[in-house]
Amino acid sequence: MAGPERRVSGKPARLDTPNAAPETSTRAKGASAVSDSESSSGAGAAAARLLDKVQTAAGRLVQSRAIAQQAQVREALTRTELTLALNQALIGRAEARARLRVVAFDAYRASRRPGRLRRRGKLSRNFEQLLARLGAPGKALVIARAGVWRGTGRLLFDLRHMAAYARRGAHPQVPPPALFDQAWYLETYPDVVAAGASPLAHYLLEGGDDDRSPHPLFDVAHYRRENGADLTATGVTPLEHFVRRGAALGRNPHPLFDIAYYIAQSPDLQPGEDPLSHYLRIGWTRELAPHPLIDPAWYRQRAPRAARHLPPLLHYVEAGWRQGLSPHPLFDPRWYLEQNPDIAQAGDEPLSHFLLHGAAEGRSPSPWFDLRHYLAVRGDALAPGSNPLIDYLQGGAWAVAEPRPGFPTAAYLAATPELVRDGITPLEHWARRQAG
């Protein structure tokens, strides 16, 4: 007999029971690992893309730098080419100006007819002394014979004026119409004042033979050196020679008055008027320069206010050089005398000394211009007898690479192109800056 059937009783396992936990954790870990893998793969791709962008940007930066460098090189080359072209243009301008000076001077001499010189020998001088004993009328005849009086051309009218002048005697405030500074003559030669003599008549009768100067801008010693043969042959005074003949031939009355240079500035000379008289009458008020080393505007800026009513050259010669006033940016009289105590001891006016002797002796005109260095770099291109500083100012500035050690012309020109507009040389521009 079969026993009663045994029933297997049991309940289905629940998912949230402890026995189900291991399987669930394993599946979660697997899913997390897959997620981490995918995230890591995405980050790597992003990093790769970023690296590509950085490399691309770096490449472009290198290219940009190369392009910029090439542009800078091209700019530098262009600037160098422009500077060289400008330098050549300045050389051409200097040459053109030199030709114009020659043409102007030739035209001036062609328009003037040098007068004939009389023979003033012993007999003529004795006759003049006899005329002087006749008083004012006789002295008027002495003045008329010399031909230095700028008259009207009416003989009797002019003779009356000459006689009236002679009667005034040694009066400093009654100057004659001649290239004769009466007040200066009386101050310089006090024996004329003591004698009560008419100053111009005294000069024509005695002073000229004694090598006395008729004017501070008429250097008798210089004029005799340049015209010694004529003066010896004729016996006339230097002033008479200049008025009658020397001015028409372009003979300079003073080392600091260059007739050829002055004429090139187109002064409106009156008929029969010499260039020096024109300068003293009106030329200086128009800023005309009497010499390449006399810069009127520069000098006027440094002269005392009381001197501004005088011609710059006249003030410089009479007083300015003793006060250390510079007539030109590249000439310093005080420095020149300090560097050359022998000149200072002799009491020589420095600029005239430099022109007549100093340059030939290798003396520099200022701390801004090294004369010996310039002679070396200019070489054979410097014309014989030329003053090195004047040569530099009139064209040499553009023909030498370094007019002063360590001072390259092209580089300075590139840095300061305004000097071309101002019409000055690099060393002048530099000296002006240093002077403030």
C-alpha positions in Angstrom: 0.0 0.0 0.0 1.4 3.0 -1.1 2.2 5.4 1.6 1.0 8.8 1.4 2.6 11.0 -1.3 5.3 13.5 0.1 4.8 17.0 -1.1 7.9 19.1 -1.7 7.0 22.4 -0.3 9.1 25.5 -1.0 8.7 29.1 -2.0 10.3 30.7 -5.2 13.5 32.6 -4.4 13.1 36.4 -4.3 15.4 38.7 -6.3 16.1 40.9 -3.4 17.2 38.1 -1.2 20.8 37.9 -0.2 21.5 35.1 -2.6 20.8 37.4 -5.6 23.3 40.2 -4.7 26.5 38.8 -6.2 25.1 38.5 -9.7 23.7 42.1 -9.6 27.0 43.6 -8.5 28.9 41.8 -11.2 26.6 43.1 -13.9 26.9 46.7 -12.4 30.7 46.5 -12.4 30.7 45.4 -16.0 28.4 48.2 -17.0 30.6 50.7 -15.1 33.8 49.4 -16.8 32.2 49.8 -20.2 31.2 53.4 -19.3 34.7 54.2 -18.0 36.2 52.8 -21.2 33.9 54.8 -23.4 34.6 58.0 -21.3 38.4 57.4 -21.5 38.2 56.9 -25.2 36.3 60.2 -25.6 38.8 62.1 -23.5 41.7 60.8 -25.6 40.0 61.8 -28.8 39.3 65.3 -27.4 43.0 65.6 -26.3 44.1 64.4 -29.7 41.9 67.0 -31.4 43.2 69.7 -29.1 46.8 68.6 -29.8 46.2 68.9 -33.5 44.8 72.4 -33.0 47.8 73.4 -31.0 50.2 72.0 -33.6 48.3 73.7 -36.3 48.3 77.0 -34.4 52.0 76.6 -33.7 52.7 76.0 -37.4 50.7 79.1 -38.4 52.6 81.1 -35.8 55.9 80.0 -37.2 54.7 80.9 -40.7 53.5 84.3 -39.4 56.8 84.9 -37.8 58.6 84.0 -41.0 56.4 86.3 -43.0 56.9 89.1 -40.4 60.6 88.6 -40.5 60.6 88.7 -44.3 58.5 91.9 -44.2 61.0 93.5 -41.7 63.9 92.5 -44.0 62.1 93.9 -47.0 61.3 97.1 -45.1 64.9 97.4 -43.9 66.1 96.9 -47.5 63.6 99.4 -48.8 64.6 101.9 -46.2 68.3 101.4 -47.0 67.6 101.8 -50.7 65.6 104.9 -50.0 68.3 106.4 -47.8 70.9 105.6 -50.5 68.7 107.2 -53.1 68.2 110.3 -50.9 71.9 110.5 -50.3 72.6 110.5 -54.0 69.9 113.1 -54.5 71.6 115.3 -51.8 75.0 114.9 -53.6 73.3 116.0 -56.8 71.7 119.0 -55.0 75.1 120.0 -53.6 76.7 119.8 -57.0 73.9 121.8 -58.6 74.3 124.5 -55.9 78.1 124.6 -56.5 77.5 125.2 -60.2 75.0 127.9 -59.5 77.5 129.7 -57.3 80.0 129.6 -60.1 77.4 130.8 -62.6 76.3 133.6 -60.3 79.8 134.8 -59.6 80.8 134.7 -63.3 77.6 136.7 -64.1 78.5 139.2 -61.4 82.0 139.8 -62.7 80.8 140.0 -66.3 78.4 142.7 -65.3 81.1 144.8 -63.5 83.8 146.7 -65.2 86.9 147.0 -63.1 88.1 150.6 -63.0 91.5 151.8 -63.9 93.9 152.5 -61.1 95.7 155.8 -61.0 99.4 156.0 -60.2 99.9 157.4 -56.8 103.6 157.8 -56.6 105.7 160.3 -54.7 104.7 163.3 -56.9 101.0 162.5 -56.5 101.3 162.2 -52.7 103.1 165.4 -52.4 100.4 167.1 -54.5 97.7 165.6 -52.1 99.6 167.0 -49.1 99.6 170.4 -50.8 95.8 170.1 -51.4 95.2 169.2 -47.8 96.9 172.5 -46.7 94.1 174.4 -48.5 91.6 173.3 -45.9 88.2 171.7 -46.5 88.1 172.4 -50.3 91.5 170.8 -50.8 90.6 167.8 -48.7 87.4 167.5 -50.8 89.6 167.2 -53.9 91.7 164.5 -52.2 88.6 162.5 -51.4 87.3 163.0 -55.0 90.6 161.9 -56.5 90.4 158.6 -54.6 86.9 157.8 -55.9 85.7 156.2 -52.6 82.8 158.7 -52.1 79.4 157.3 -53.1 78.1 160.5 -54.6 75.3 161.5 -56.9 77.4 161.8 -60.0 77.0 165.6 -60.1 80.6 166.7 -59.5 80.1 170.2 -58.1 77.2 169.0 -55.8 79.3 166.2 -54.5 82.4 168.4 -54.0 80.4 170.8 -51.9 79.2 167.8 -49.7 82.8 166.5 -49.4 84.0 169.9 -48.3 81.2 170.2 -45.8 82.2 166.8 -44.4 85.8 167.8 -44.2 85.0 171.0 -42.2 83.3 168.8 -39.5 86.7 167.4 -38.6 86.9 164.4 -36.2 83.2 164.1 -35.6 82.1 160.5 -34.9 78.5 161.1 -35.7 79.0 162.5 -39.2 80.0 159.5 -41.3 80.8 159.9 -45.0 78.9 158.0 -47.7 81.7 155.5 -48.1 82.9 152.1 -47.0 84.4 153.8 -44.0 83.3 153.4 -40.3 84.1 156.9 -38.9 83.2 156.2 -35.3 85.3 153.0 -35.3 88.2 154.7 -37.0 88.4 157.4 -34.4 88.0 155.0 -31.5 90.7 152.7 -32.9 93.2 155.5 -33.8 92.9 158.1 -31.1 95.7 160.2 -32.6 93.3 161.2 -35.3 91.0 162.6 -32.7 93.8 164.5 -31.1 94.8 166.0 -34.4 91.2 167.0 -35.2 91.7 165.7 -38.7 88.9 164.7 -41.0 88.9 160.9 -40.6 88.4 159.9 -44.3 90.9 162.5 -45.5 93.4 161.3 -42.9 93.0 157.7 -44.1 93.6 158.7 -47.7 96.5 160.9 -46.9 98.3 158.9 -44.3 96.3 156.0 -42.7 96.2 153.8 -45.8 99.9 154.1 -46.2 100.3 153.1 -42.5 98.1 150.0 -43.1 95.3 151.3 -40.9 91.9 149.7 -41.7 89.0 152.0 -42.8 86.4 149.6 -41.4 86.3 146.6 -39.0 85.2 144.4 -41.9 88.1 145.6 -44.1 91.1 143.6 -43.1 94.1 145.5 -44.6 96.6 142.8 -43.9 94.5 140.2 -45.6 93.7 142.4 -48.5 97.4 143.2 -49.1 98.2 139.6 -49.1 95.7 139.0 -51.9 96.4 142.1 -53.9 100.0 143.0 -53.1 101.2 143.3 -56.6 98.5 145.9 -57.6 98.9 147.9 -54.4 102.7 148.0 -54.8 102.6 149.0 -58.4 100.0 151.8 -58.1 100.5 153.1 -54.5 96.8 153.5 -53.9 95.2 152.7 -50.6 93.6 149.3 -50.1 90.2 150.9 -49.8 90.6 152.8 -53.1 91.8 149.6 -54.8 88.8 147.7 -53.5 86.2 150.3 -54.6 87.7 150.9 -58.0 88.8 147.4 -59.0 88.9 144.8 -56.3 85.2 144.4 -55.6 84.4 144.1 -59.4 87.1 141.3 -59.6 85.6 139.5 -56.5 88.5 140.2 -54.2 87.4 139.6 -50.6 87.9 142.6 -48.2 88.0 140.3 -45.1 88.6 136.6 -44.5 85.0 136.3 -43.2 83.4 138.1 -46.2 83.2 135.8 -49.2 82.0 137.8 -52.2 81.3 134.7 -54.4 79.2 133.1 -51.6 77.4 136.4 -51.0 76.6 137.0 -54.6 75.1 133.5 -55.0 72.3 134.6 -52.6 71.1 137.1 -55.3 71.5 140.4 -53.5 69.9 143.4 -55.3 73.0 145.5 -55.6 72.5 149.1 -56.6 74.5 150.4 -59.6 78.2 150.7 -58.6 77.5 149.2 -55.1 80.0 146.7 -53.8 78.8 143.5 -52.0 80.2 144.5 -48.6 78.4 147.9 -48.7 75.2 146.1 -49.7 75.5 143.7 -46.7 76.1 146.6 -44.3 73.2 148.6 -45.8 70.5 146.0 -46.1 71.8 142.5 -46.8 72.1 141.6 -43.1 68.5 142.5 -42.4 67.5 139.9 -45.0 69.5 137.2 -43.3 72.0 137.0 -46.2 75.1 135.2 -45.0 78.5 136.8 -45.7 80.4 133.5 -45.5 79.6 129.7 -45.3 80.7 129.7 -41.7 78.5 132.7 -40.6 75.0 131.5 -39.9 73.0 134.7 -39.2 70.0 133.0 -37.5 72.2 130.8 -35.4 74.3 133.8 -34.3 71.3 136.0 -33.6 69.9 133.4 -31.2 73.0 133.5 -29.1 73.9 137.2 -29.3 72.7 139.6 -26.6 69.5 141.5 -27.3 71.4 144.8 -27.6 73.4 143.3 -30.5 70.5 142.3 -32.7 70.3 145.7 -34.4 73.8 145.2 -35.8 74.9 143.0 -38.7 75.9 139.6 -37.2 79.3 139.6 -38.9 80.1 143.1 -37.6 79.1 142.2 -34.0 81.1 139.0 -34.2 84.3 140.7 -35.4 84.1 143.6 -33.0 82.9 141.8 -29.8 81.2 138.5 -30.3 84.3 136.2 -30.6 85.7 137.7 -27.3 82.4 136.8 -25.7 82.6 133.2 -27.0 79.6 133.6 -29.3 79.5 130.9 -32.0 79.0 132.1 -35.6 78.1 128.6 -36.8 77.0 125.3 -35.2 80.3 123.6 -36.2 82.6 126.4 -35.1 83.1 127.1 -31.4 85.5 130.1 -30.8 85.8 129.4 -27.1 86.7 125.8 -27.6 89.1 126.6 -30.4 91.0 129.0 -28.2 91.0 126.6 -25.3 92.5 123.9 -27.6 95.0 126.3 -29.1 96.4 128.5 -26.3 99.0 129.9 -28.7 96.2 131.5 -30.7 94.6 132.8 -27.5 97.8 134.3 -26.3 98.4 136.0 -29.7 94.9 137.6 -29.4 93.9 136.4 -32.9 90.2 136.2 -33.9 89.7 132.4 -34.0 87.5 131.9 -37.1 89.7 134.0 -39.3 92.7 132.1 -37.9 91.1 128.8 -38.7 90.3 129.8 -42.3 93.8 131.3 -42.9 96.0 129.0 -41.0 94.3 126.6 -38.5 92.8 124.2 -41.0 96.0 123.8 -42.9 97.7 123.0 -39.6 95.2 120.3 -38.8 93.3 122.2 -36.1 89.7 121.2 -35.6 87.1 124.0 -35.5 84.9 122.4 -32.7 84.4 119.2 -30.7 81.7 118.2 -33.3 84.1 118.2 -36.3 87.2 116.0 -36.3 89.3 117.7 -39.0 92.0 115.1 -39.3 89.5 112.2 -39.5 87.6 114.1 -42.2 90.8 114.7 -44.2 91.5 110.9 -44.0 88.1 109.8 -45.2 87.6 112.5 -47.9 91.0 111.7 -49.4 91.8 112.9 -52.8 88.3 114.0 -53.4 89.1 117.1 -51.4 90.2 119.8 -53.8 93.6 121.3 -53.2 93.4 124.4 -51.0 89.9 123.7 -49.9 88.9 124.2 -46.3 87.7 120.8 -45.0 84.8 122.2 -43.0 83.5 124.3 -45.9 83.9 121.3 -48.1 81.8 119.2 -45.7 79.0 121.8 -45.6 78.9 122.3 -49.4 78.6 118.6 -50.4 81.2 116.5 -48.7 78.7 115.6 -46.0 77.0 113.2 -48.4 80.1 111.8 -50.0 81.7 110.3 -46.8 80.3 107.4 -44.8 81.5 108.7 -41.4 82.6 112.3 -41.2 83.3 111.7 -37.6 84.4 108.4 -35.9 81.3 106.4 -35.0 78.9 108.8 -36.8 77.4 107.0 -39.9 75.8 109.5 -42.2 73.3 107.1 -43.7 72.0 105.9 -40.3 71.7 109.4 -39.0 69.9 110.5 -42.2 67.5 107.6 -41.9 66.8 108.5 -38.3 66.4 112.2 -38.8 65.1 112.9 -42.3 63.8 116.3 -41.3 67.3 117.7 -41.7 66.9 117.4 -45.4 63.9 119.7 -45.2 65.9 122.1 -43.0 68.7 122.1 -45.5 71.5 121.3 -43.0 74.0 118.5 -42.8 74.0 115.7 -40.2 76.8 117.1 -38.1 75.1 120.5 -38.1 71.9 118.9 -37.0 73.7 116.9 -34.2 75.6 120.0 -33.0 72.4 122.0 -32.8 70.8 119.3 -30.7 73.8 119.1 -28.4 73.8 122.9 -28.0 70.1 122.8 -27.0 
